[in-house]
Amino acid sequence: MQRCLLDTMTILWMALRPDLLGKPASRQLLAEENELTWSMVSLWEIGIKMGGKGYREFELPDDWEKSHPERMKIQGMIQMEVLPVHCRLIQDLPFHHKDPFDRMLIAQALVENLTVIGSDEVFDAYGVKRVW
């Protein structure tokens, strides 16, 4: 069993454009023995993005803030909250990655010893286990 944290784009691609997922990532997402986790940080990131130009690859439903968490719950995914220990680790992370949402996902993955399912290679600079 592998404990995994889904990157924001993985959550969106999984729901709206599964053809964009890497083959190893797809295998991890489908493996029943894996524990899949998503972070509330991803919904915050989606809200910021949708308040601007949105996404070019797909359109989100108007009720994405309800439909995405509900879909993930139905699929047996676990919601991760942001904990003080996650916030504290960000202070010590080098600035390989400037995106605050990804930095929080990195901190969560490191603290909770989770493998990230995502395409962003910058995560590797932090020693995060990553599958794509």
Protein Blocks (a to p, Z undefined) as FASTA:
>chain_A
ZZddddfklmmmmmmmmmlpcfklmmmmmmmkbccdddfklmmmmmmmmmmnopfkbccd
fklmmmmmmmmmmnopacddddfklmmmmmmpcckbfblklmmmmmmmmmnopacddfbl
klmmnopacdZZ
